Amino acid sequence: MKKGITMIKVLYVNNNGAGFAGVKEVQVGLTLGSFFQMEMGCESPSNYIIKVNGEVQPSSYVLNENDRIVCYPAKFEGGLA
Protein backbone atom coordinates (compact mmCIF):
# COMPACT_ATOMS: atom_id res chain seq x y z
CA MET A 1 0.00 0.00 0.00
CA LYS A 2 1.37 3.41 -0.94
CA LYS A 3 2.29 5.73 1.89
CA GLY A 4 -0.38 8.34 2.58
CA ILE A 5 -3.28 6.34 1.07
CA THR A 6 -6.22 6.32 3.49
CA MET A 7 -9.02 4.99 1.28
CA ILE A 8 -9.32 2.02 -1.10
CA LYS A 9 -12.02 0.93 -3.55
CA VAL A 10 -13.78 -2.44 -3.41
CA LEU A 11 -16.56 -3.90 -5.53
CA TYR A 12 -19.60 -4.85 -3.44
CA VAL A 13 -22.34 -7.14 -4.76
CA ASN A 14 -25.34 -7.77 -2.51
CA ASN A 15 -27.62 -10.53 -3.82
CA ASN A 16 -30.26 -10.01 -1.12
CA GLY A 17 -33.73 -8.94 -2.33
CA ALA A 18 -33.53 -6.58 -5.31
CA GLY A 19 -29.75 -6.61 -4.99
CA PHE A 20 -27.05 -4.01 -5.37
CA ALA A 21 -23.69 -3.82 -7.12
CA GLY A 22 -21.25 -0.97 -7.06
CA VAL A 23 -17.86 0.33 -6.09
CA LYS A 24 -17.46 1.38 -2.46
CA GLU A 25 -14.68 3.49 -1.03
CA VAL A 26 -13.53 2.25 2.40
CA GLN A 27 -10.76 3.04 4.86
CA VAL A 28 -7.47 1.19 4.62
CA GLY A 29 -7.37 -1.56 7.26
CA LEU A 30 -11.16 -2.12 7.36
CA THR A 31 -12.11 -5.72 8.14
CA LEU A 32 -14.76 -7.71 6.32
CA GLY A 33 -16.82 -7.88 9.54
CA SER A 34 -16.79 -4.09 9.94
CA PHE A 35 -17.70 -3.63 6.27
CA PHE A 36 -20.63 -6.03 6.65
CA GLN A 37 -21.93 -4.15 9.70
CA MET A 38 -21.66 -0.80 7.87
CA GLU A 39 -23.55 -2.11 4.82
CA MET A 40 -26.08 -4.46 6.41
CA GLY A 41 -26.67 -2.80 9.78
CA CYS A 42 -28.41 -5.10 12.25
CA GLU A 43 -28.40 -8.16 9.95
CA SER A 44 -26.55 -11.18 11.31
CA PRO A 45 -23.56 -12.34 9.24
CA SER A 46 -24.60 -15.94 10.00
CA ASN A 47 -27.61 -15.39 7.69
CA TYR A 48 -25.29 -14.78 4.72
CA ILE A 49 -22.59 -16.43 2.68
CA ILE A 50 -19.93 -13.76 2.22
CA LYS A 51 -17.12 -14.28 -0.28
CA VAL A 52 -14.14 -12.12 -1.15
CA ASN A 53 -12.63 -12.75 -4.57
CA GLY A 54 -14.59 -16.01 -4.82
CA GLU A 55 -13.54 -17.45 -1.44
CA VAL A 56 -15.26 -17.45 1.95
CA GLN A 57 -13.21 -15.32 4.35
CA PRO A 58 -13.36 -14.79 8.12
CA SER A 59 -14.75 -11.53 9.49
CA SER A 60 -11.17 -10.60 10.51
CA TYR A 61 -10.07 -10.50 6.84
CA VAL A 62 -8.60 -7.06 6.04
CA LEU A 63 -9.97 -5.65 2.79
CA ASN A 64 -7.56 -4.81 -0.03
CA GLU A 65 -7.77 -2.52 -3.06
CA ASN A 66 -10.06 -3.98 -5.77
CA ASP A 67 -11.39 -6.84 -3.61
CA ARG A 68 -14.70 -8.22 -4.89
CA ILE A 69 -17.14 -8.78 -2.01
CA VAL A 70 -20.26 -10.83 -2.75
CA CYS A 71 -23.03 -11.36 -0.20
CA TYR A 72 -25.64 -14.12 -0.67
CA PRO A 73 -28.52 -14.94 1.68
CA ALA A 74 -27.79 -18.33 3.28
CA LYS A 75 -31.49 -19.20 2.85
CA PHE A 76 -33.62 -17.88 0.03
CA GLU A 77 -37.16 -16.71 0.75
CA GLY A 78 -39.56 -19.63 0.39
CA GLY A 79 -36.73 -22.18 0.43
CA LEU A 80 -36.75 -25.24 2.61
CA ALA A 81 -34.32 -25.42 5.53
N, CA, C and O of each residue as an XYZ file, in Angstrom:
324
protein
N       0.850     -1.182      0.000
C       0.000      0.000      0.000
C       0.890      1.237      0.000
O       1.849      1.313      0.768
N       0.582      2.191     -0.843
C       1.375      3.407     -0.944
C       1.210      4.256      0.310
O       0.126      4.343      0.887
N       2.303      4.875      0.711
C       2.285      5.734      1.889
C       1.333      6.911      1.665
O       1.326      7.517      0.593
N       0.538      7.224      2.673
C      -0.384      8.343      2.584
C      -1.769      7.995      2.060
O      -2.667      8.836      2.098
N      -1.964      6.767      1.569
C      -3.279      6.345      1.075
C      -4.155      5.997      2.278
O      -3.756      5.199      3.126
N      -5.335      6.586      2.353
C      -6.217      6.318      3.489
C      -7.510      5.611      3.074
O      -8.229      5.073      3.917
N      -7.800      5.616      1.761
C      -9.021      4.990      1.277
C      -8.676      4.045      0.118
O      -7.746      4.290     -0.649
N      -9.453      2.957      0.014
C      -9.322      2.021     -1.098
C     -10.704      1.783     -1.696
O     -11.717      2.092     -1.070
N     -10.743      1.238     -2.900
C     -12.016      0.926     -3.551
C     -12.193     -0.583     -3.620
O     -11.264     -1.321     -3.949
N     -13.411     -1.027     -3.301
C     -13.779     -2.440     -3.407
C     -15.080     -2.526     -4.191
O     -15.875     -1.586     -4.198
N     -15.290     -3.654     -4.849
C     -16.562     -3.898     -5.529
C     -17.449     -4.674     -4.576
O     -17.031     -5.700     -4.039
N     -18.661     -4.203     -4.358
C     -19.597     -4.847     -3.437
C     -20.830     -5.286     -4.211
O     -21.480     -4.474     -4.869
N     -21.151     -6.576     -4.132
C     -22.340     -7.136     -4.763
C     -23.189     -7.752     -3.663
O     -22.745     -8.665     -2.966
N     -24.414     -7.251     -3.506
C     -25.343     -7.770     -2.511
C     -26.484     -8.457     -3.266
O     -27.256     -7.801     -3.966
N     -26.584     -9.761     -3.122
C     -27.620    -10.529     -3.823
C     -28.865    -10.750     -2.967
O     -29.608    -11.703     -3.200
N     -29.100     -9.904     -2.000
C     -30.265    -10.005     -1.124
C     -31.390     -9.139     -1.693
O     -31.173     -7.969     -2.007
N     -32.582     -9.705     -1.826
C     -33.729     -8.944     -2.328
C     -33.506     -8.466     -3.744
O     -33.160     -9.255     -4.623
N     -33.706     -7.155     -3.975
C     -33.533     -6.584     -5.306
C     -32.066     -6.515     -5.706
O     -31.746     -6.395     -6.888
N     -31.174     -6.590     -4.718
C     -29.747     -6.611     -4.988
C     -29.135     -5.240     -5.174
O     -29.831     -4.232     -5.295
N     -27.823     -5.232     -5.191
C     -27.046     -4.005     -5.369
C     -25.657     -4.411     -5.843
O     -25.120     -5.428     -5.403
N     -25.085     -3.636     -6.721
C     -23.694     -3.818     -7.121
C     -23.083     -2.454     -7.387
O     -23.666     -1.621     -8.080
N     -21.913     -2.242     -6.831
C     -21.247     -0.972     -7.059
C     -19.908     -0.915     -6.364
O     -19.566     -1.772     -5.549
N     -19.166      0.109     -6.704
C     -17.861      0.328     -6.090
C     -18.057      1.137     -4.816
O     -18.775      2.137     -4.801
N     -17.411      0.688     -3.753
C     -17.464      1.384     -2.464
C     -16.063      1.834     -2.104
O     -15.092      1.119     -2.355
N     -15.953      3.004     -1.523
C     -14.676      3.491     -1.033
C     -14.653      3.292      0.480
O     -15.537      3.768      1.191
N     -13.627      2.582      0.965
C     -13.531      2.254      2.396
C     -12.145      2.614      2.917
O     -11.201      2.786      2.145
N     -12.038      2.726      4.236
C     -10.763      3.044      4.860
C      -9.784      1.881      4.768
O     -10.175      0.717      4.860
N      -8.532      2.203      4.589
C      -7.471      1.195      4.621
C      -7.513      0.518      5.991
O      -7.661      1.188      7.013
N      -7.384     -0.806      6.011
C      -7.370     -1.560      7.262
C      -8.735     -2.025      7.728
O      -8.833     -2.679      8.766
N      -9.807     -1.703      6.982
C     -11.157     -2.116      7.364
C     -11.301     -3.628      7.215
O     -10.873     -4.200      6.213
N     -11.901     -4.268      8.207
C     -12.108     -5.716      8.138
C     -13.424     -6.027      7.436
O     -14.307     -5.177      7.322
N     -13.530     -7.253      6.976
C     -14.756     -7.710      6.321
C     -15.939     -7.606      7.284
O     -17.027     -7.198      6.878
N     -15.741     -7.966      8.542
C     -16.815     -7.880      9.541
C     -17.319     -6.461      9.724
O     -18.526     -6.235      9.800
N     -16.402     -5.498      9.796
C     -16.790     -4.091      9.945
C     -17.512     -3.596      8.702
O     -18.486     -2.850      8.804
N     -17.040     -4.009      7.526
C     -17.696     -3.627      6.274
C     -19.122     -4.159      6.247
O     -20.050     -3.435      5.886
N     -19.303     -5.436      6.631
C     -20.633     -6.034      6.650
C     -21.559     -5.244      7.565
O     -22.691     -4.942      7.187
N     -21.097     -4.907      8.755
C     -21.927     -4.147      9.703
C     -22.308     -2.783      9.141
O     -23.439     -2.333      9.322
N     -21.368     -2.119      8.459
C     -21.658     -0.804      7.869
C     -22.719     -0.915      6.781
O     -23.601     -0.062      6.685
N     -22.640     -1.959      5.963
C     -23.547     -2.108      4.822
C     -24.892     -2.730      5.197
O     -25.929     -2.345      4.657
N     -24.873     -3.682      6.111
C     -26.082     -4.458      6.410
C     -26.723     -4.098      7.748
O     -27.796     -4.608      8.071
N     -26.092     -3.238      8.520
C     -26.673     -2.798      9.784
C     -26.868     -3.918     10.778
O     -25.906     -4.575     11.176
N     -28.113     -4.142     11.184
C     -28.405     -5.102     12.245
C     -28.529     -6.542     11.753
O     -28.797     -7.435     12.556
N     -28.342     -6.792     10.465
C     -28.401     -8.158      9.952
C     -27.286     -8.998     10.563
O     -26.199     -8.492     10.843
N     -27.557    -10.270     10.765
C     -26.553    -11.182     11.314
C     -25.721    -11.790     10.183
O     -26.290    -12.305      9.221
N     -24.393    -11.744     10.275
C     -23.555    -12.343      9.239
C     -23.814    -13.839      9.058
O     -23.551    -14.390      7.989
N     -24.328    -14.494     10.101
C     -24.596    -15.939      9.995
C     -25.749    -16.238      9.034
O     -25.940    -17.390      8.644
N     -26.520    -15.216      8.649
C     -27.615    -15.391      7.693
C     -27.141    -15.251      6.248
O     -27.947    -15.325      5.321
N     -25.833    -15.049      6.053
C     -25.289    -14.782      4.723
C     -24.056    -15.619      4.439
O     -23.325    -16.015      5.347
N     -23.842    -15.876      3.163
C     -22.588    -16.425      2.677
C     -21.848    -15.229      2.097
O     -22.331    -14.585      1.166
N     -20.683    -14.935      2.646
C     -19.925    -13.762      2.223
C     -18.597    -14.233      1.647
O     -17.813    -14.897      2.324
N     -18.356    -13.878      0.382
C     -17.118    -14.278     -0.283
C     -16.335    -13.040     -0.704
O     -16.908    -12.014     -1.069
N     -15.028    -13.161     -0.645
C     -14.137    -12.120     -1.149
C     -13.282    -12.761     -2.231
O     -12.563    -13.729     -1.981
N     -13.367    -12.213     -3.427
C     -12.626    -12.748     -4.571
C     -12.895    -14.240     -4.772
O     -11.992    -15.006     -5.110
N     -14.160    -14.639     -4.557
C     -14.588    -16.009     -4.816
C     -14.362    -16.994     -3.688
O     -14.693    -18.170     -3.836
N     -13.803    -16.550     -2.553
C     -13.538    -17.450     -1.439
C     -14.165    -16.920     -0.158
O     -14.154    -15.717      0.100
N     -14.717    -17.837      0.649
C     -15.260    -17.450      1.950
C     -14.094    -17.005      2.826
O     -13.069    -17.683      2.904
N     -14.261    -15.862      3.482
C     -13.209    -15.320      4.346
C     -13.772    -15.068      5.742
O     -14.973    -14.847      5.894
N     -12.909    -15.100      6.767
C     -13.360    -14.791      8.122
C     -13.650    -13.296      8.261
O     -13.190    -12.490      7.452
N     -14.409    -12.937      9.283
C     -14.745    -11.527      9.491
C     -13.503    -10.691      9.797
O     -13.543     -9.468      9.662
N     -12.415    -11.317     10.201
C     -11.173    -10.599     10.509
C     -10.347    -10.276      9.260
O      -9.321     -9.601      9.352
N     -10.792    -10.758      8.090
C     -10.068    -10.502      6.838
C      -9.988     -8.999      6.598
O     -11.003     -8.307      6.666
N      -8.796     -8.491      6.320
C      -8.598     -7.064      6.042
C      -8.760     -6.835      4.538
O      -8.079     -7.456      3.722
N      -9.669     -5.936      4.196
C      -9.968     -5.651      2.791
C      -8.785     -4.994      2.085
O      -8.044     -4.207      2.674
N      -8.628     -5.339      0.805
C      -7.558     -4.809     -0.033
C      -8.144     -4.107     -1.251
O      -9.286     -4.357     -1.638
N      -7.353     -3.231     -1.844
C      -7.765     -2.517     -3.056
C      -8.281     -3.507     -4.103
O      -7.649     -4.530     -4.368
N      -9.431     -3.192     -4.693
C     -10.057     -3.976     -5.767
C     -10.587     -5.342     -5.346
O     -10.870     -6.173     -6.209
N     -10.730     -5.601     -4.039
C     -11.387     -6.841     -3.610
C     -12.814     -6.846     -4.138
O     -13.443     -5.797     -4.273
N     -13.315     -8.038     -4.435
C     -14.699     -8.218     -4.892
C     -15.454     -8.941     -3.787
O     -15.202    -10.118     -3.528
N     -16.380     -8.242     -3.133
C     -17.140     -8.783     -2.006
C     -18.538     -9.135     -2.502
O     -19.243     -8.283     -3.043
N     -18.936    -10.389     -2.317
C     -20.262    -10.833     -2.746
C     -20.978    -11.416     -1.539
O     -20.428    -12.241     -0.809
N     -22.212    -10.974     -1.342
C     -23.034    -11.361     -0.195
C     -24.288    -12.073     -0.697
O     -25.080    -11.494     -1.441
N     -24.467    -13.332     -0.288
C     -25.645    -14.120     -0.666
C     -26.433    -14.469      0.587
O     -25.830    -14.785      1.612
N     -27.752    -14.424      0.541
C     -28.519    -14.943      1.680
C     -28.230    -16.428      1.826
O     -28.169    -17.142      0.825
N     -28.050    -16.907      3.049
C     -27.791    -18.328      3.284
C     -29.042    -19.160      2.980
O     -28.948    -20.329      2.606
N     -30.217    -18.534      3.148
C     -31.488    -19.201      2.850
C     -32.332    -18.245      2.024
O     -32.566    -17.105      2.427
N     -32.781    -18.701      0.888
C     -33.616    -17.879      0.032
C     -35.056    -17.924      0.507
O     -35.524    -18.951      0.997
N     -35.755    -16.813      0.363
C     -37.157    -16.709      0.749
C     -37.968    -17.827      0.099
O     -37.912    -18.014     -1.116
N     -38.712    -18.558      0.901
C     -39.555    -19.628      0.390
C     -38.827    -20.951      0.254
O     -39.433    -21.968     -0.083
N     -37.514    -20.941      0.519
C     -36.734    -22.176      0.431
C     -36.941    -23.054      1.651
O     -37.369    -22.584      2.705
N     -36.639    -24.304      1.502
C     -36.751    -25.240      2.614
C     -35.445    -25.265      3.380
O     -34.371    -25.174      2.785
N     -35.528    -25.387      4.693
C     -34.322    -25.418      5.525
C     -33.699    -26.787      5.516
O     -32.674    -27.004      6.162
